Amino acid sequence: MTKEKDFDVESNNDKKEKSEEKDLTEKSKKTVDTEKKPLLNDDWQERLDKAKKILKKIIERKYPIILITITTVIIMFTMYMIGVSHYSRERQLDTLASNITSGVPSKMSKVLVTPNKERISEKELEPLQKLQASDEKTNGQIKTIVEHESSYSNFRVIKVGKYWGIYPKYKIELRKRNIVVETNINNPIFKINNKIYKAKRNGTEYYLIKSIPGSYPVKVSNKSGSYNKTRTVVVPVSGTCNETNIDITMRRSPAI
């Protein structure tokens, strides 16, 4: 009997222990299930996952476009800054001065214009070329005038458009000055390069055609041709007056 009782006690203890273990296991499972249980229900979780996928696709698709855009902006800005340097006012003025003083008619004609912004032909620039050839100081004066933009000179820097629609383009406008001749001949006839020009009289002074800077051979004679004389008249590269004053006193040409 004692043994049977002991067996029953042990059996009961085993059952009790097993029961406790079972309870612990169930509690543990509940805890694990609770930990694994998502914070959102299945419907919202599915929406969140879908949103993440869409965002990922957007980033993957837009990244190359953004990269290309940034690269393009950097390249355009760099090119713009290069243009600012290349087409700067100072650089252009230096080039203009070099072309004018080069003595090459095609280069000079390329950068010189009239007040109406019309190109001056190579033929029309011959007097200026003669002046440059006869006076070595002329080119130095022109270069200084252009680069420092003297307001008193006959070479004026003007805008004539834009490079690439962005950078201002400059050229040199040649101002014209009157050639003024003073003579004691009545009703004189004036010729420049063998071409007769009318003159406006003011006392003993005669105002001839306005001309660009240069050296001009002016011939003065009377109607019969018994009096005649030729003088070289220079229209200066700089000056505040609207005319060049040249006095020519006529004398009878010696008999041949």
Buried (B, 14 or more C-beta within 10 A) or exposed (E): EEEEEEEEEEEEEEEEEEEEEEEEEEEEEEEEEEEEEEEEEEEEEEEEEEEEEEEEEEEEEEEEEEEEEEEEEEEEEEEEEEBEEEBEEEEBBBBBBEBBBBEEBEBBBBBBBBEEEEEBEBEBBBBBBBBBEEBEEBBEBBBBBBBEEBEEBBBBBEEEEEEEEEBEEBBBBBBBBBBBBBBEBEEBBBBBEEEEBEBEEEEEBBBBBEBBBBBBBBBBBBEEEEBBBEBEBBBBBBBEEEBBEBEBEBEEEEEE
